[in-house]
């Protein structure tokens, strides 16, 4: 009976302790939030920050719920416990905010890598089905409409890979104190998160359609890929939040687009194996995309934030793809990424006539879907055409 009463008192004490913890945490977060004006941080990150702030200011709240077999040190003791809490070292707001922004960069990069990996799996599944399934007497990859659908899966998949790898490289340089990399990273991470997570949904859906009804059931991976793809546009900021971060903060307040623009010009200029005319197209398109994005950002036109972010993502990925393809081709490897750069320019950054009737099949698509290495000479000829 005594033991049962004791357990009841302990449980009641813990409930009161948790209520006090929540009230204190809420007030601390409100005060810190008003001081540093963190308006666009994700909810999950603010919750983590709340826990850190409370733990730093009130040593009594260090213990996690599952570790509270007994009251945490400092939770009781009346006046002495409150005195220890008041004497705890106070966190520096600037450092706390810097740590949160570092976490945002890492989290957004992880989402870009996640989307790139999921799209790669989708592309591999779609190609495996297309190259082995027969319908009406022939392998379905020979069907013109399916080939067109495969290109819609392949191009964003390769864009995501180039952008994720380059962003990761800049993050590594930024950690060494490279100021140029730090400026680029400020705009690259929201760009990566914004576009790759949106493309992932379309790619996963297209890959499921290629597999057909089997892709909908749980016997195959496609249903999980489609379901998980939607998580990317919700976690660590929705598409709108990331697009606005690009325009209202990275461009309008920090001017990070200038560092990105310089890099794009240098990457194109320093790659001699990119055909001259196409190099000029990349550089002029980059200038225009940056100018449009800056105008949208400085005018405060939030309606066009996605348009600005799309333009910057596509021209950055096109430049990276062109450089990668040219360098690989010069080493005797597959130069198809140079062709992919031209596809991005043609289908993402140039005006399209919805009523135009194109040729039966783009020779660039033929080269990209072929199961062979594309030489640098062939890629240069297709890109320059």
CORSULKA-V470314 format. One record per residue. RES is the residue in one small letter. OMEGA is omega in whole degrees, 0 to 359 (999 if undefined). NEAR is the number of other C-alpha atoms within 8 Angstrom. D_FIRST is the distance of its C-alpha to the first C-alpha in Angstrom with 1 decimal. Layout:
res=RES omega=OMEGA near=NEAR d_first=D_FIRST
res=RES omega=OMEGA near=NEAR d_first=D_FIRST
This chain:
res=x omega=180 near=4 d_first=0.0
res=x omega=180 near=5 d_first=3.8
res=x omega=180 near=6 d_first=5.4
res=x omega=178 near=7 d_first=5.1
res=x omega=179 near=8 d_first=6.2
res=x omega=178 near=8 d_first=8.6
res=x omega=179 near=8 d_first=9.9
res=x omega=179 near=8 d_first=10.6
res=x omega=178 near=8 d_first=12.4
res=x omega=180 near=8 d_first=14.3
res=x omega=179 near=8 d_first=15.4
res=x omega=179 near=8 d_first=16.5
res=x omega=179 near=8 d_first=18.4
res=x omega=179 near=9 d_first=20.1
res=x omega=178 near=8 d_first=21.2
res=x omega=179 near=8 d_first=22.8
res=x omega=181 near=9 d_first=24.3
res=x omega=178 near=8 d_first=25.9
res=x omega=178 near=8 d_first=27.4
res=x omega=179 near=8 d_first=28.9
res=x omega=181 near=9 d_first=30.2
res=x omega=180 near=8 d_first=31.9
res=x omega=180 near=8 d_first=33.5
res=x omega=181 near=9 d_first=34.8
res=x omega=181 near=12 d_first=36.1
res=x omega=180 near=9 d_first=37.9
res=x omega=179 near=8 d_first=39.6
res=x omega=180 near=11 d_first=40.7
res=x omega=179 near=11 d_first=42.1
res=x omega=181 near=8 d_first=44.0
res=x omega=180 near=8 d_first=45.5
res=x omega=180 near=9 d_first=46.5
res=x omega=180 near=9 d_first=47.8
res=x omega=184 near=8 d_first=50.0
res=x omega=184 near=6 d_first=51.4
res=x omega=175 near=8 d_first=52.5
res=x omega=177 near=6 d_first=53.2
res=x omega=187 near=7 d_first=51.9
res=x omega=188 near=4 d_first=52.7
res=x omega=179 near=6 d_first=53.3
res=x omega=181 near=9 d_first=50.5
res=x omega=181 near=9 d_first=48.4
res=x omega=181 near=6 d_first=45.0
res=x omega=180 near=7 d_first=43.3
res=x omega=178 near=9 d_first=45.0
res=x omega=177 near=9 d_first=44.0
res=x omega=176 near=8 d_first=40.3
res=x omega=180 near=8 d_first=40.7
res=x omega=178 near=10 d_first=42.5
res=x omega=180 near=12 d_first=39.7
res=x omega=181 near=9 d_first=37.2
res=x omega=181 near=8 d_first=39.7
res=x omega=180 near=12 d_first=40.5
res=x omega=181 near=13 d_first=36.9
res=x omega=182 near=11 d_first=36.1
res=x omega=185 near=11 d_first=39.3
res=x omega=183 near=12 d_first=38.7
res=x omega=183 near=12 d_first=35.0
res=x omega=180 near=13 d_first=34.0
res=x omega=187 near=12 d_first=30.3
res=x omega=182 near=11 d_first=30.7
res=x omega=188 near=8 d_first=32.0
res=x omega=176 near=8 d_first=29.0
res=x omega=183 near=7 d_first=29.1
res=x omega=184 near=5 d_first=26.2
res=x omega=180 near=5 d_first=25.5
res=x omega=188 near=6 d_first=25.5
res=x omega=174 near=9 d_first=22.9
res=x omega=176 near=5 d_first=20.0
res=x omega=180 near=4 d_first=19.9
res=x omega=181 near=8 d_first=21.9
res=x omega=180 near=11 d_first=25.6
res=x omega=178 near=7 d_first=27.7
res=x omega=182 near=12 d_first=28.8
res=x omega=179 near=10 d_first=26.4
res=x omega=176 near=8 d_first=24.8
res=x omega=175 near=7 d_first=26.4
res=x omega=186 near=6 d_first=27.9
res=x omega=183 near=6 d_first=31.6
res=x omega=178 near=8 d_first=32.0
res=x omega=179 near=12 d_first=30.6
res=x omega=179 near=9 d_first=33.0
res=x omega=178 near=8 d_first=35.9
res=x omega=179 near=11 d_first=35.5
res=x omega=180 near=12 d_first=35.6
res=x omega=183 near=8 d_first=38.8
res=x omega=180 near=6 d_first=40.4
res=x omega=181 near=10 d_first=39.9
res=x omega=181 near=6 d_first=43.3
res=x omega=179 near=6 d_first=44.6
res=x omega=176 near=9 d_first=46.0
res=x omega=184 near=6 d_first=49.7
res=x omega=183 near=8 d_first=50.3
res=x omega=180 near=6 d_first=53.4
res=x omega=178 near=8 d_first=51.8
res=x omega=179 near=9 d_first=48.9
res=x omega=179 near=9 d_first=51.2
res=x omega=179 near=8 d_first=53.4
res=x omega=179 near=8 d_first=50.4
res=x omega=180 near=10 d_first=49.5
res=x omega=175 near=8 d_first=53.1
res=x omega=178 near=8 d_first=53.3
res=x omega=178 near=8 d_first=50.3
res=x omega=179 near=9 d_first=52.1
res=x omega=181 near=10 d_first=55.2
res=x omega=182 near=8 d_first=53.4
res=x omega=179 near=9 d_first=51.5
res=x omega=176 near=13 d_first=54.7
res=x omega=180 near=14 d_first=56.5
res=x omega=177 near=8 d_first=53.8
res=x omega=177 near=11 d_first=54.2
res=x omega=178 near=14 d_first=58.0
res=x omega=178 near=11 d_first=57.7
res=x omega=180 near=8 d_first=55.2
res=x omega=179 near=14 d_first=57.7
res=x omega=180 near=15 d_first=60.6
res=x omega=179 near=9 d_first=58.8
res=x omega=178 near=12 d_first=57.9
res=x omega=177 near=13 d_first=61.4
res=x omega=178 near=9 d_first=62.8
res=x omega=179 near=8 d_first=60.8
res=x omega=180 near=13 d_first=62.0
res=x omega=180 near=14 d_first=65.6
res=x omega=179 near=8 d_first=65.4
res=x omega=182 near=9 d_first=63.9
res=x omega=179 near=13 d_first=66.6
res=x omega=179 near=9 d_first=69.5
res=x omega=178 near=8 d_first=68.3
res=x omega=185 near=10 d_first=68.3
res=x omega=183 near=11 d_first=71.6
res=x omega=183 near=9 d_first=73.4
res=x omega=183 near=8 d_first=72.4
res=x omega=178 near=8 d_first=72.1
res=x omega=176 near=8 d_first=75.3
res=x omega=179 near=7 d_first=76.2
res=x omega=171 near=4 d_first=79.6
res=x omega=177 near=5 d_first=81.2
res=x omega=177 near=7 d_first=80.2
res=x omega=190 near=12 d_first=77.4
res=x omega=178 near=12 d_first=75.7
res=x omega=177 near=9 d_first=76.1
res=x omega=179 near=8 d_first=79.7
res=x omega=185 near=8 d_first=79.0
res=x omega=181 near=8 d_first=80.0
res=x omega=179 near=6 d_first=77.1
res=x omega=178 near=11 d_first=74.5
res=x omega=177 near=12 d_first=76.2
res=x omega=179 near=8 d_first=76.0
res=x omega=178 near=9 d_first=72.3
res=x omega=178 near=11 d_first=71.7
res=x omega=178 near=9 d_first=73.4
res=x omega=175 near=9 d_first=71.0
res=x omega=186 near=14 d_first=68.1
res=x omega=187 near=9 d_first=69.9
res=x omega=179 near=11 d_first=71.0
res=x omega=178 near=11 d_first=67.7
res=x omega=181 near=13 d_first=66.0
res=x omega=174 near=11 d_first=68.6
res=x omega=182 near=12 d_first=68.3
res=x omega=180 near=15 d_first=64.6
res=x omega=181 near=11 d_first=65.1
res=x omega=181 near=11 d_first=67.7
res=x omega=181 near=12 d_first=65.8
res=x omega=181 near=13 d_first=62.5
res=x omega=180 near=8 d_first=64.2
res=x omega=178 near=8 d_first=66.2
res=x omega=177 near=13 d_first=63.3
res=x omega=177 near=9 d_first=61.4
res=x omega=180 near=8 d_first=64.4
res=x omega=177 near=12 d_first=64.6
res=x omega=178 near=11 d_first=60.9
res=x omega=178 near=8 d_first=61.6
res=x omega=180 near=11 d_first=64.6
res=x omega=180 near=13 d_first=62.8
res=x omega=176 near=7 d_first=60.2
res=x omega=179 near=6 d_first=63.1
res=x omega=179 near=7 d_first=64.2
res=x omega=184 near=9 d_first=67.0
res=x omega=180 near=7 d_first=67.6
res=x omega=178 near=8 d_first=69.5
res=x omega=179 near=11 d_first=66.7
res=x omega=180 near=13 d_first=64.1
res=x omega=179 near=11 d_first=66.3
res=x omega=183 near=13 d_first=66.7
res=x omega=181 near=13 d_first=63.0
res=x omega=180 near=10 d_first=62.2
res=x omega=183 near=13 d_first=64.1
res=x omega=185 near=9 d_first=63.7
res=x omega=176 near=12 d_first=60.0
res=x omega=176 near=13 d_first=59.8
res=x omega=181 near=15 d_first=63.0
res=x omega=181 near=16 d_first=61.5
res=x omega=184 near=13 d_first=58.3
res=x omega=191 near=14 d_first=60.1
res=x omega=184 near=11 d_first=62.7
res=x omega=181 near=13 d_first=61.2
res=x omega=176 near=15 d_first=58.1
res=x omega=179 near=11 d_first=60.3
res=x omega=182 near=9 d_first=62.8
res=x omega=180 near=13 d_first=60.0
res=x omega=181 near=11 d_first=59.3
res=x omega=180 near=9 d_first=63.0
res=x omega=180 near=15 d_first=63.4
res=x omega=179 near=15 d_first=60.4
res=x omega=178 near=9 d_first=61.5
res=x omega=179 near=10 d_first=65.1
res=x omega=177 near=14 d_first=64.0
res=x omega=181 near=14 d_first=62.0
res=x omega=179 near=9 d_first=65.1
res=x omega=177 near=10 d_first=67.3
res=x omega=178 near=10 d_first=65.0
res=x omega=183 near=8 d_first=65.0
res=x omega=178 near=7 d_first=62.5
res=x omega=181 near=8 d_first=61.0
res=x omega=184 near=14 d_first=59.9
res=x omega=184 near=10 d_first=57.7
res=x omega=188 near=8 d_first=55.5
res=x omega=178 near=9 d_first=52.8
res=x omega=181 near=6 d_first=55.0
res=x omega=187 near=9 d_first=56.8
res=x omega=189 near=8 d_first=55.8
res=x omega=182 near=13 d_first=57.5
res=x omega=178 near=12 d_first=54.9
res=x omega=179 near=8 d_first=52.3
res=x omega=178 near=11 d_first=55.0
res=x omega=182 near=12 d_first=55.7
res=x omega=183 near=8 d_first=52.1
res=x omega=180 near=8 d_first=51.3
res=x omega=182 near=14 d_first=54.6
res=x omega=180 near=10 d_first=53.4
res=x omega=185 near=8 d_first=50.5
res=x omega=182 near=11 d_first=53.0
res=x omega=181 near=12 d_first=54.4
res=x omega=185 near=9 d_first=50.9
res=x omega=179 near=8 d_first=49.2
res=x omega=176 near=10 d_first=50.4
res=x omega=177 near=11 d_first=52.5
res=x omega=180 near=10 d_first=54.4
res=x omega=180 near=11 d_first=58.1
res=x omega=181 near=9 d_first=58.9
res=x omega=181 near=9 d_first=56.8
res=x omega=178 near=13 d_first=58.5
res=x omega=178 near=15 d_first=61.9
res=x omega=176 near=12 d_first=61.5
res=x omega=178 near=11 d_first=60.3
res=x omega=187 near=14 d_first=63.5
res=x omega=188 near=17 d_first=65.8
res=x omega=183 near=12 d_first=64.2
res=x omega=185 near=10 d_first=62.8
res=x omega=181 near=14 d_first=64.3
res=x omega=188 near=16 d_first=67.8
res=x omega=184 near=11 d_first=68.0
res=x omega=186 near=7 d_first=66.1
res=x omega=184 near=7 d_first=66.2
res=x omega=183 near=9 d_first=69.5
res=x omega=180 near=12 d_first=68.1
res=x omega=180 near=12 d_first=70.5
res=x omega=177 near=7 d_first=73.4
res=x omega=178 near=11 d_first=72.1
res=x omega=179 near=10 d_first=71.5
res=x omega=178 near=11 d_first=75.0
res=x omega=180 near=8 d_first=76.6
res=x omega=180 near=8 d_first=74.8
res=x omega=178 near=12 d_first=75.9
res=x omega=181 near=10 d_first=79.5
res=x omega=180 near=8 d_first=79.4
res=x omega=179 near=11 d_first=77.9
res=x omega=183 near=14 d_first=80.6
res=x omega=184 near=8 d_first=83.4
res=x omega=179 near=6 d_first=82.4
res=x omega=187 near=10 d_first=82.4
res=x omega=183 near=6 d_first=86.1
res=x omega=169 near=7 d_first=85.5
res=x omega=180 near=13 d_first=84.4
res=x omega=188 near=10 d_first=87.6
res=x omega=181 near=6 d_first=89.1
res=x omega=180 near=7 d_first=89.1
res=x omega=176 near=10 d_first=85.5
res=x omega=177 near=11 d_first=84.5
res=x omega=177 near=8 d_first=86.2
res=x omega=179 near=8 d_first=84.3
res=x omega=184 near=12 d_first=81.0
res=x omega=180 near=11 d_first=81.9
res=x omega=178 near=8 d_first=83.3
res=x omega=178 near=9 d_first=80.4
res=x omega=179 near=14 d_first=78.0
res=x omega=181 near=9 d_first=79.9
res=x omega=180 near=8 d_first=79.8
res=x omega=179 near=12 d_first=76.1
res=x omega=179 near=11 d_first=75.1
res=x omega=179 near=8 d_first=77.4
res=x omega=180 near=9 d_first=75.9
res=x omega=179 near=14 d_first=72.4
res=x omega=179 near=12 d_first=73.2
res=x omega=179 near=8 d_first=74.9
res=x omega=183 near=14 d_first=72.0
res=x omega=184 near=14 d_first=69.6
res=x omega=179 near=11 d_first=71.6
res=x omega=181 near=6 d_first=72.4
res=x omega=181 near=7 d_first=68.7
res=x omega=183 near=9 d_first=69.4
res=x omega=181 near=8 d_first=65.9
res=x omega=183 near=5 d_first=67.2
res=x omega=181 near=8 d_first=69.1
res=x omega=179 near=15 d_first=66.4
res=x omega=179 near=10 d_first=65.9
res=x omega=179 near=7 d_first=69.6
res=x omega=181 near=14 d_first=69.9
res=x omega=177 near=14 d_first=67.0
res=x omega=182 near=10 d_first=68.5
res=x omega=181 near=11 d_first=71.9
res=x omega=179 near=13 d_first=70.6
res=x omega=185 near=11 d_first=68.5
res=x omega=181 near=13 d_first=71.4
res=x omega=177 near=15 d_first=74.0
res=x omega=180 near=11 d_first=71.8
res=x omega=179 near=13 d_first=70.9
res=x omega=179 near=15 d_first=74.6
res=x omega=179 near=13 d_first=75.8
res=x omega=179 near=12 d_first=73.2
res=x omega=180 near=14 d_first=74.2
res=x omega=180 near=16 d_first=77.9
res=x omega=180 near=13 d_first=77.5
res=x omega=181 near=11 d_first=75.4
res=x omega=180 near=15 d_first=77.8
res=x omega=181 near=15 d_first=80.8
res=x omega=178 near=11 d_first=79.5
res=x omega=179 near=11 d_first=78.3
res=x omega=179 near=12 d_first=81.7
res=x omega=178 near=9 d_first=83.6
res=x omega=180 near=6 d_first=81.7
res=x omega=179 near=8 d_first=82.8
res=x omega=183 near=10 d_first=79.4
res=x omega=183 near=12 d_first=78.5
res=x omega=186 near=17 d_first=79.7
res=x omega=180 near=13 d_first=78.1
res=x omega=174 near=13 d_first=75.9
res=x omega=177 near=17 d_first=79.1
res=x omega=179 near=16 d_first=79.7
res=x omega=177 near=13 d_first=76.2
res=x omega=179 near=14 d_first=76.9
res=x omega=178 near=11 d_first=79.9
res=x omega=179 near=10 d_first=77.8
res=x omega=180 near=13 d_first=75.4
res=x omega=185 near=12 d_first=78.3
res=x omega=190 near=8 d_first=80.0
res=x omega=180 near=9 d_first=77.0
res=x omega=187 near=8 d_first=74.7
res=x omega=177 near=10 d_first=77.0
res=x omega=180 near=7 d_first=80.3
res=x omega=181 near=5 d_first=81.1
res=x omega=175 near=5 d_first=81.1
res=x omega=184 near=5 d_first=83.4
res=x omega=181 near=4 d_first=81.3
res=x omega=179 near=4 d_first=84.5
res=x omega=177 near=5 d_first=86.2
res=x omega=182 near=4 d_first=86.8
res=x omega=177 near=5 d_first=86.2
res=x omega=186 near=5 d_first=87.8
res=x omega=178 near=4 d_first=86.5
res=x omega=180 near=8 d_first=84.3
res=x omega=178 near=7 d_first=83.9
res=x omega=176 near=7 d_first=85.2
res=x omega=177 near=8 d_first=82.3
res=x omega=178 near=10 d_first=79.8
res=x omega=180 near=9 d_first=81.9
res=x omega=183 near=9 d_first=81.6
res=x omega=181 near=8 d_first=77.9
res=x omega=179 near=7 d_first=77.1
res=x omega=180 near=6 d_first=79.4
res=x omega=179 near=4 d_first=77.8
res=x omega=179 near=4 d_first=79.9
res=x omega=176 near=8 d_first=80.2
res=x omega=182 near=11 d_first=81.9
res=x omega=179 near=12 d_first=84.4
res=x omega=180 near=13 d_first=84.9
res=x omega=180 near=6 d_first=88.4
res=x omega=180 near=8 d_first=87.2
res=x omega=179 near=13 d_first=84.3
res=x omega=180 near=12 d_first=86.7
res=x omega=180 near=8 d_first=89.1
res=x omega=182 near=10 d_first=86.6
res=x omega=183 near=11 d_first=85.1
res=x omega=184 near=8 d_first=88.6
res=x omega=999 near=4 d_first=89.8
